[in-house]
Amino acid sequence: MLDAHQHFWSLARRDHVWLSPEYPALNHDFGPAQLLPLMKKAGITHTVLVQAAETEDETDYLLDIARQNDFILGVVGWIDMLSDTFPERLEHYLKQEKWVALRPMLQTRDPEEIALPVFRRSLRLVAERKVPFDILTFPRHLPYMIDALRATPGVHAIIDHISKPDMKGGPMDTDWCAAMTKLAAMPNVYCKISGLVTEAGVDWTVERIRPFVEFVADAFGPKRLVFGSDWPVCLLAASHAQVVDLARAILGNLFGPADLQAIFETNGKAFYRLKD
């Protein structure tokens, strides 16, 4: 089983400006020693390690960890897509062992930046070099992202955390539904079943989350869904085991064994072009 979305950090490095005292569950060091027992209990054998800071230094730190731990099959790193040096930095990271994908943290940015010529140039290069591309956005970013992907049809992309819709109560937002439907119509776009509990809140329930998962499952189909724990960020609302059990419970009611094997392992390996 593959966990296609997890993080590590060391507080002493001061990489993560978003960490604050209001998140006591996250104000600790998290590394392989903490994750491995949880993985074993859940039946997870491999992971994809994803950046959580807008610095190349953090990406280099994660690559060092990945090279020392065989269970990490790849690192999704960060490069500044608004910089004129992006082409050179992309070529640098394409040569790094276990660097498998790019993730700009678009959720922290003004959505209009996605329409900037410099971003579009960088995205075209991502497509040309066939680099897997993680889309970390809120729903308000999606119209801009759809336009960018339509203008750059070769991008091999995956939507993190189903683009973080508001799942704390009430009906699904129709704009999110419409945007996700448009993204699902692009055959080169995948969707991660990840980050659900944090968007649903500390009082989350399976039934609150279920309609959102069912919606993206219907839109993308079992061949373009990928599971990720989002550990340790998930600790804001649930344990690692609860997150795994939640995904298994909802998806297990939708798909049979072969499709579940794809969602929980082979789709992620195919998307990131991973080797055991």
Secondary structure, DSSP 8 states (H G I E B T S, - for coil): -EEEEE--B-GGG---TT--TT-GGGSS-B-HHHHHHHHHHHT--EEEEE--SS-HHHHHHHHHHHHH-TTEEEEEE---TTSTTHHHHHHHHHTSTTEEEE---GGGS-GGGGGSHHHHHHHHHHHHTT--EEE---GGGHHHHHHHHHHSTT--EEEGGGG----SSSS--HHHHHHHHHHHTSTTEEEEE-SHHHHH-TT--HHHHHHHHHHHHHHH-GGGEEE---BTGGGGT--HHHHHHHHHHHHHTT--HHHHHIIIIIHHHHHHT---
